[in-house]
Amino acid sequence: MTAPPRRVTQRDIARMAGVSQATVSLVLNNRTDADVRIAQETRDRVLRVIAETGYAADPVARRLASRFNRIIGVFTYEPAFPSGSRDFFHPFLLGIEEYAERIGCDLLLFTSAPVVDGRRRIFHQDNRLRLADGCILLGREIDGAELHRLSRDGYPYVAVGRRDDAGGPVPYVGADYASAVAQLVEVALRHGHRRLAYLSMGIPAESSEDRLRGFHAAAATAEKAGQMSALAGEAETTVDTLLADGTTVVFVEDFATAVALESATRRRGLTVPGDLSIVTLGDPTVPVPTDIAFTGFRIPREEMGRQSVEVLAGVIDGSAAGVQQRLLPCELVEGTTLGTPDPAADRR
């Protein structure tokens, strides 16, 4: 299937006309005030490129142009650029940047917030949120009290990731972890697994709760049908504990834990997936060197970033109908770590 043509952006027009993106924006908005001087030749050249490419300004950009600064803030509860987290946050930021460019907005990354108990805090004595028309919030754990205050104050914001109500519904764009995990449980059942285990990170984040909820929902249905039994524990559970319990497949929330389990299984002279199947529940949150193609799912991080800006634009310009809450499907990855259990294998 042929991919759809890429949408022409203001940046493309600027490059082809040999001008700045700001000049293109001024021409598109027909700015002719005394403080804005654009040579007629330059204006004609920009208009000619626009006509030749068939460029049409995004309707969201047009709504924002006349009433707002067109500055979108990005606030990250965990630092986004240190080597330990940049690989995880980078796709979100790519998606945010892409859609912000499409609607002609600049991004402002808030980095001056103080760190309290290991996390940045939005509200402090030098809070600068009002520099932006609205803000995208990124973080595994986002403070509910701060969400409540943002909603109470009427400040436009959108969280990346599903968030519980905070004095009212929270606008968000998240990943449908519960459905993705439930699908993987069904795949494991089709492979013949009847004793499943779940290893959580034990953190009180909505993303963790959603994964575990999907596992329990699918497991409960299968148990009622007499298909399987399941247990759930935290990540320090050892390979010996899993095998002694008769587990044939383990669902692991933390990617680094999955890598450690695979290595520990091989050190015992056993194989994955021959003796123990391992399923991962998302992308690595920190760089973990491994050549193993784990069965699991990918989080639609770039698309979450894009749609978070789209939702925020609707909140800012008032075009959104009610509080927008979107859950995007995850992509299942076949991998090599989920197989058919050997009924003759000694797992003690």
DRENRO-34450 format. One line per 2 residues: number of its first residue (from 1); their letters; for each residue x, y, z of C-alpha. Coordinates in pm, 1 decimal, always signed. Last residue first. Example, Ala and Ser with C-alpha at 12.3 -4.5 7.8 and 13.67 -1.06 7.14 Angstrom:
2
2> SA> +1367.0:-106.0:+714.0; +1230.0:-450.0:+780.0 .
END
This chain:
348
348> RR> +1140.6:-2730.8:+3968.7; +1050.5:-2657.1:+3612.0 .
346> DA> +1114.3:-3005.9:+3467.1; +987.0:-2991.9:+3108.1 .
344> AP> +758.8:-3274.8:+2995.0; +460.6:-3053.8:+2921.2 .
342> DP> +679.7:-2832.5:+2698.7; +518.3:-2489.8:+2684.9 .
340> TG> +447.2:-2343.5:+2339.1; +647.0:-2030.3:+2267.8 .
338> LT> +671.4:-1665.8:+2362.2; +1022.3:-1515.2:+2360.9 .
336> TG> +1080.6:-1480.5:+1986.4; +905.7:-1153.7:+1899.2 .
334> EV> +546.0:-1114.6:+1778.6; +512.1:-744.4:+1857.7 .
332> LE> +161.2:-610.7:+1927.8; +106.3:-245.3:+1837.2 .
330> CP> -68.1:-38.9:+2104.4; -409.3:+116.1:+2044.7 .
328> LL> -466.2:+485.4:+2131.7; -671.4:+599.8:+2430.6 .
326> RQ> -821.2:+947.5:+2398.7; -978.5:+1171.4:+2661.3 .
324> QV> -1109.4:+1512.5:+2550.2; -1301.0:+1711.7:+2811.4 .
322> GA> -1609.7:+1865.9:+2651.8; -1645.2:+1951.6:+2284.3 .
320> AS> -1309.1:+2103.4:+2192.8; -1335.5:+2423.6:+1985.6 .
318> GD> -1242.3:+2654.4:+2274.3; -923.2:+2785.7:+2115.3 .
316> IV> -696.5:+2656.8:+2391.2; -877.1:+2328.1:+2455.8 .
314> GA> -886.1:+2249.4:+2084.3; -514.9:+2327.1:+2052.0 .
312> LV> -451.2:+2100.2:+2350.3; -624.3:+1809.3:+2175.7 .
310> EV> -410.1:+1849.6:+1862.9; -96.7:+1890.0:+2074.5 .
308> SQ> -175.2:+1568.0:+2261.8; -252.2:+1402.5:+1927.5 .
306> RG> +99.1:+1450.8:+1799.6; +267.9:+1334.4:+2119.6 .
304> ME> +46.8:+1026.1:+2145.8; +125.9:+954.3:+1780.9 .
302> ER> +498.4:+963.8:+1855.8; +459.1:+735.8:+2158.0 .
300> PI> +240.9:+464.5:+2008.2; +357.0:+215.8:+2278.3 .
298> RF> +499.5:-106.2:+2137.1; +380.5:-449.2:+2242.5 .
296> GT> +513.6:-779.2:+2369.7; +728.8:-1066.6:+2245.5 .
294> FA> +1092.5:-988.0:+2311.8; +1346.9:-972.9:+2029.2 .
292> ID> +1662.3:-1041.0:+2233.2; +1973.1:-848.5:+2126.6 .
290> TP> +1998.8:-668.9:+2459.1; +2147.6:-348.1:+2600.3 .
288> VP> +1892.9:-172.3:+2824.5; +1848.4:+203.5:+2779.2 .
286> VT> +1587.8:+330.6:+3027.4; +1207.3:+332.3:+2996.6 .
284> PD> +1223.2:+29.8:+2765.7; +909.3:-4.7:+2550.7 .
282> GL> +593.5:-178.5:+2664.5; +456.9:-485.9:+2837.3 .
280> TV> +722.1:-753.2:+2784.5; +635.4:-1122.6:+2748.5 .
278> IS> +867.8:-1397.3:+2872.8; +824.2:-1770.1:+2802.9 .
276> LD> +996.0:-2015.0:+3036.0; +1142.9:-2358.4:+2962.0 .
274> GP> +1147.8:-2348.2:+2582.4; +1088.7:-1973.6:+2546.0 .
272> VT> +1351.7:-1894.6:+2664.8; +1595.4:-2168.8:+2759.8 .
270> LG> +1735.0:-2334.7:+3069.3; +2094.9:-2391.1:+3180.8 .
268> RR> +2041.2:-2198.7:+3502.6; +2240.1:-1909.4:+3356.7 .
266> RT> +1995.3:-1903.2:+3065.3; +1701.9:-1836.3:+3297.9 .
264> AS> +1893.1:-1562.2:+3480.4; +1966.5:-1387.3:+3148.6 .
262> EL> +1600.3:-1396.8:+3044.8; +1492.9:-1272.8:+3386.6 .
260> AV> +1740.2:-980.7:+3370.5; +1610.5:-877.6:+3025.7 .
258> AT> +1251.1:-894.0:+3150.8; +1344.0:-682.9:+3453.4 .
256> AF> +1493.1:-418.9:+3221.2; +1166.2:-412.3:+3024.4 .
254> DE> +951.8:-339.0:+3330.7; +592.9:-466.4:+3316.9 .
252> VF> +681.3:-832.9:+3281.3; +427.5:-1098.0:+3179.0 .
250> VV> +557.3:-1442.8:+3274.2; +489.8:-1765.0:+3087.5 .
248> TT> +522.9:-2128.8:+3195.1; +475.2:-2085.2:+3569.7 .
246> GD> +481.7:-2412.0:+3764.5; +519.0:-2244.1:+4102.8 .
244> AL> +874.2:-2376.7:+4136.2; +947.6:-2223.5:+3796.8 .
242> LT> +839.7:-1876.1:+3902.4; +1017.9:-1887.6:+4237.3 .
240> DV> +1340.2:-2014.4:+4077.5; +1325.1:-1738.7:+3813.4 .
238> TT> +1315.2:-1481.3:+4090.8; +1041.1:-1235.6:+4198.1 .
236> EA> +1200.4:-893.2:+4249.2; +956.7:-741.8:+3999.3 .
234> EG> +644.8:-755.2:+4208.5; +378.9:-1023.9:+4217.3 .
232> AL> +74.1:-1145.8:+4030.3; -55.5:-1501.2:+4001.1 .
230> AS> -253.6:-1685.6:+3736.3; -449.8:-2002.4:+3678.6 .
228> MQ> -559.1:-2135.1:+3342.3; -828.8:-2262.1:+3108.3 .
226> GA> -1100.3:-2356.9:+3354.2; -1350.5:-2127.6:+3179.5 .
224> KE> -1373.3:-1916.9:+3491.4; -994.0:-1903.8:+3493.1 .
222> AT> -988.6:-1773.7:+3135.1; -1225.9:-1486.3:+3210.8 .
220> AA> -1037.7:-1399.1:+3528.7; -704.3:-1402.7:+3344.9 .
218> AA> -828.5:-1164.2:+3077.0; -957.4:-915.8:+3335.2 .
216> HF> -656.6:-962.0:+3565.2; -408.0:-895.4:+3286.2 .
214> GR> -593.7:-588.6:+3158.4; -617.3:-450.0:+3511.4 .
212> LR> -244.5:-506.2:+3563.3; -161.8:-304.7:+3252.9 .
210> DE> -405.2:-27.2:+3346.7; -271.2:-0.6:+3702.9 .
208> SS> +84.4:+32.8:+3575.0; -11.0:+312.0:+3333.6 .
206> EA> -216.1:+481.4:+3606.7; +91.7:+504.6:+3828.2 .
204> PI> +109.9:+377.0:+4186.6; +442.0:+190.0:+4147.7 .
202> GM> +484.8:-180.3:+4222.8; +694.2:-252.7:+3916.2 .
200> SL> +466.4:-543.4:+3826.8; +551.9:-906.5:+3750.2 .
198> YA> +258.5:-1109.2:+3616.9; +247.1:-1488.8:+3616.2 .
196> LR> +65.7:-1737.4:+3392.8; -1.6:-2108.4:+3437.2 .
194> RH> -212.5:-2251.2:+3154.6; -2.7:-2178.4:+2846.4 .
192> GH> -112.9:-2360.2:+2531.2; +1.2:-2117.7:+2261.4 .
190> RL> -359.2:-2001.7:+2223.1; -353.3:-1912.8:+2592.5 .
188> AV> -43.1:-1700.6:+2540.3; -212.5:-1510.6:+2256.1 .
186> EV> -514.2:-1447.2:+2480.9; -286.0:-1309.0:+2751.3 .
184> LQ> -124.0:-1087.5:+2486.9; -464.4:-950.1:+2387.5 .
182> AV> -545.1:-870.0:+2751.2; -214.1:-683.7:+2781.4 .
180> AS> -293.1:-468.9:+2476.1; -649.9:-400.6:+2590.8 .
178> AY> -536.3:-279.8:+2934.1; -250.3:-74.5:+2790.8 .
176> DA> -470.7:+145.9:+2574.4; -216.0:+424.7:+2532.8 .
174> GV> -290.4:+778.7:+2644.0; -402.6:+1120.2:+2523.8 .
172> YP> -535.7:+1323.4:+2814.7; -785.6:+1581.6:+2939.1 .
170> VP> -853.1:+1523.0:+3310.9; -1207.4:+1464.4:+3438.4 .
168> GG> -1301.0:+1641.9:+3762.3; -1147.7:+1712.4:+4101.8 .
166> AD> -848.9:+1518.6:+3973.2; -997.9:+1230.3:+3776.8 .
164> DR> -748.6:+955.2:+3699.8; -492.0:+1010.9:+3428.0 .
162> RG> -432.0:+829.1:+3101.2; -100.0:+915.8:+2939.1 .
160> VA> +25.9:+1243.6:+2795.3; -160.9:+1502.7:+2997.0 .
158> VY> -331.4:+1797.5:+2828.6; -339.2:+2156.6:+2954.4 .
156> PY> -537.3:+2478.4:+2923.3; -536.1:+2678.2:+3252.7 .
154> GD> -886.5:+2712.2:+3396.8; -759.9:+2776.0:+3750.3 .
152> RS> -957.7:+2482.0:+3888.6; -829.9:+2252.3:+3613.0 .
150> LR> -467.6:+2350.4:+3675.7; -521.0:+2314.2:+4051.6 .
148> HL> -669.1:+1966.4:+4016.3; -382.3:+1857.9:+3789.9 .
146> EA> -137.8:+1986.4:+4051.7; -311.6:+1788.1:+4324.3 .
144> GD> -305.2:+1475.8:+4107.3; +74.2:+1487.9:+4070.2 .
142> IE> +179.7:+1319.8:+3747.2; +354.9:+981.8:+3765.4 .
140> RG> +505.4:+845.7:+3445.8; +568.0:+1196.2:+3319.0 .
138> LL> +476.7:+1438.3:+3041.8; +239.3:+1735.1:+3066.7 .
136> IC> +157.3:+1937.4:+2752.1; +88.3:+2304.9:+2827.7 .
134> GD> -132.4:+2593.3:+2719.8; -111.2:+2941.6:+2569.2 .
132> AL> +246.3:+2964.7:+2698.3; +407.4:+3241.4:+2903.9 .
130> RL> +134.0:+3173.6:+3158.8; +319.6:+2861.9:+3272.7 .
128> RN> +601.4:+3070.4:+3418.9; +596.2:+2968.9:+3787.3 .
126> DQ> +864.3:+3163.8:+3975.7; +725.4:+3107.6:+4326.6 .
124> HF> +643.2:+2743.7:+4258.0; +368.8:+2540.5:+4093.2 .
122> IR> +467.4:+2284.5:+3833.1; +675.1:+2061.7:+4057.9 .
120> RR> +963.8:+1851.0:+3938.1; +1010.8:+1511.6:+4095.8 .
118> GD> +1269.2:+1350.9:+4326.7; +1098.2:+1447.5:+4652.3 .
116> VV> +1078.0:+1811.8:+4535.3; +1261.6:+1926.3:+4221.6 .
114> PA> +1217.1:+2296.9:+4143.2; +1070.9:+2411.2:+3810.0 .
112> ST> +1320.6:+2594.0:+3586.7; +1300.1:+2353.4:+3291.4 .
110> FL> +976.1:+2446.6:+3115.7; +1018.7:+2359.7:+2748.2 .
108> LL> +857.1:+2621.7:+2524.1; +741.9:+2501.0:+2183.7 .
106> DC> +651.4:+2729.1:+1894.4; +324.1:+2695.9:+1706.8 .
104> GI> +253.1:+2703.1:+1332.3; -14.9:+2434.8:+1320.7 .
102> RE> +207.3:+2181.1:+1144.2; +509.7:+2284.2:+1348.2 .
100> AY> +327.1:+2200.3:+1670.2; +221.9:+1868.5:+1516.5 .
98> EE> +579.3:+1765.2:+1442.1; +725.5:+1899.6:+1767.0 .
96> IG> +480.2:+1704.4:+1983.5; +539.0:+1386.7:+1783.6 .
94> LL> +915.4:+1420.5:+1814.7; +882.4:+1498.5:+2186.6 .
92> FP> +686.2:+1178.5:+2247.2; +943.6:+983.7:+2043.0 .
90> HF> +1232.4:+1123.2:+2256.0; +1082.1:+1044.7:+2597.3 .
88> FD> +1193.4:+681.0:+2613.0; +1538.2:+719.7:+2457.1 .
86> RS> +1602.1:+1036.3:+2658.7; +1546.0:+869.0:+2994.8 .
84> GS> +1876.8:+737.1:+3127.3; +2091.3:+948.0:+2894.8 .
82> PF> +1961.8:+1270.2:+3052.3; +1723.2:+1458.5:+2818.4 .
80> AP> +1366.0:+1435.9:+2942.7; +1412.6:+1517.3:+3310.9 .
78> EY> +1116.9:+1362.2:+3497.0; +800.9:+1561.1:+3560.1 .
76> TF> +821.0:+1697.5:+3207.2; +645.7:+2023.5:+3117.9 .
74> VG> +599.0:+2120.4:+2753.7; +452.7:+2464.4:+2679.8 .
72> II> +282.1:+2558.3:+2356.1; +336.3:+2907.0:+2213.7 .
70> RN> +91.0:+3025.2:+1948.9; +67.1:+3368.6:+2110.8 .
68> FR> -312.5:+3355.6:+2085.7; -616.6:+3515.8:+1927.0 .
66> SA> -554.5:+3570.4:+1556.9; -339.5:+3274.9:+1468.7 .
64> LR> -501.4:+3005.6:+1683.8; -805.8:+2953.0:+1464.3 .
62> RA> -594.4:+2960.9:+1148.9; -349.2:+2708.4:+1290.7 .
60> VP> -633.9:+2473.3:+1376.0; -760.9:+2503.1:+1019.3 .
58> DA> -419.5:+2388.9:+888.1; -306.0:+2630.5:+621.0 .
56> AY> -349.5:+2500.6:+268.1; -45.9:+2454.7:+45.7 .
54> GT> -123.5:+2377.4:-318.2; +248.7:+2348.5:-384.6 .
52> EA> +255.9:+2591.2:-677.7; +16.7:+2838.7:-513.8 .
50> IV> +214.5:+2851.2:-188.5; +539.4:+2886.4:-384.8 .
48> RL> +391.4:+3183.0:-575.5; +263.3:+3343.3:-254.5 .
46> VR> +611.2:+3325.7:-101.2; +768.6:+3480.1:-411.5 .
44> DR> +504.5:+3755.4:-424.5; +569.3:+3847.7:-58.0 .
42> TE> +943.1:+3858.2:-120.1; +900.1:+4082.9:-426.5 .
40> QA> +659.9:+4303.9:-229.4; +926.9:+4353.4:+35.7 .
38> IR> +801.6:+4261.2:+380.9; +773.6:+4531.0:+644.4 .
36> VD> +581.4:+4455.3:+963.2; +581.6:+4744.8:+1211.1 .
34> AD> +351.3:+4953.7:+990.5; +94.6:+4679.4:+972.9 .
32> TR> +59.6:+4470.4:+653.6; +6.6:+4124.4:+798.3 .
30> NN> -174.9:+3908.6:+544.3; -187.9:+3610.5:+782.4 .
28> LV> -26.3:+3387.0:+520.6; +235.6:+3653.1:+448.9 .
26> LS> +322.6:+3689.6:+816.2; +346.0:+3312.7:+862.5 .
24> VT> +575.4:+3279.6:+559.9; +797.9:+3554.1:+700.3 .
22> AQ> +817.4:+3373.7:+1037.2; +921.4:+3055.4:+856.5 .
20> SV> +1222.3:+3244.3:+723.5; +1277.8:+3301.0:+352.9 .
18> GA> +1430.9:+3112.2:+59.5; +1096.1:+3046.3:-108.8 .
16> MR> +1149.0:+2668.4:-115.5; +1277.1:+2657.3:+242.7 .
14> AI> +1002.3:+2885.1:+376.7; +729.9:+2682.5:+201.9 .
12> DR> +870.3:+2359.1:+347.9; +879.1:+2512.9:+697.8 .
10> QT> +520.9:+2628.3:+654.5; +429.1:+2265.1:+602.6 .
8> VR> +334.8:+2050.7:+301.7; +150.3:+1738.4:+414.7 .
6> RP> +333.0:+1414.7:+335.9; +181.9:+1210.9:+54.4 .
4> PA> -17.2:+904.6:+166.4; +185.0:+581.2:+188.3 .
2> TM> +139.4:+340.7:-100.5; +0.0:+0.0:+0.0 .
END
